[in-house]
């Protein structure tokens, strides 16, 4: 499954696809959730929730044929 298919599946409510999307972004989320070099679990959870919201709200640009 390519990224576009995974994104579409997640947007359609596929929980496995959502988990896979979060797994893709986990290194970034973990890095951003560190405070003084220590992972802040509450911040990490918030970032995961916001990432899922962004995935669900994302509208891909229409591809126009020329």
N, C-alpha and C positions, 0 to 999 in steps of 0.2 A: 504494500500500500504506500503510495507516495504521499508527500506532505499535504497536497491539495485534497486528496481523498480522506486523509486522516482528519484534516480540519473540517471538512464537510460532515464526516461521521460524528465528530465531537459536537458540531453545531446542531446536529439532528438528535442529540441526546444520548449518543452511544457512550456509556460510562467507561468502557475499556479504551475507547479513542481519547476520551478526556484524560484518563490516567496516562496514556502514552504521550499526549501533548505535554502534560506536566513533567513527565520524565525527561522529555527533550529539553525543557527549560530549567530543570532542576539545578544544574551547575550555576546558572546565572542567578536564580532565586536564592540559592544558598549563599553565594558570594555577597549579594546585596542585603541579606538578612544577618550578616555578621556585624556585631557591635563590639568594638575593641578586640577583634579577632575571635570572638565567641559567637556561635550560632544562637540567635534569639528565636526560639521556637514560635513565640507568639507572632513576631514579625514575619517569619517564614510562612506561617499559616495565612496571614493577611495577604502576603504577596501571592500565594497560591490562589486564594479566592479572587483577587483582582485579575490575575492572569486568566482564570477560567471565565470571568465576566467579559474580559476583553476578547477572548476567543469566541464566545457566544455572540457578541455584538459586532464582530468584525464583518465588514462587507467588502468582498473582493471587488476590485475595479472591473468593470465590464471590458471585455476584450472586443475591440471593434475590428472587423475585417475590412481591408482596403482593397 
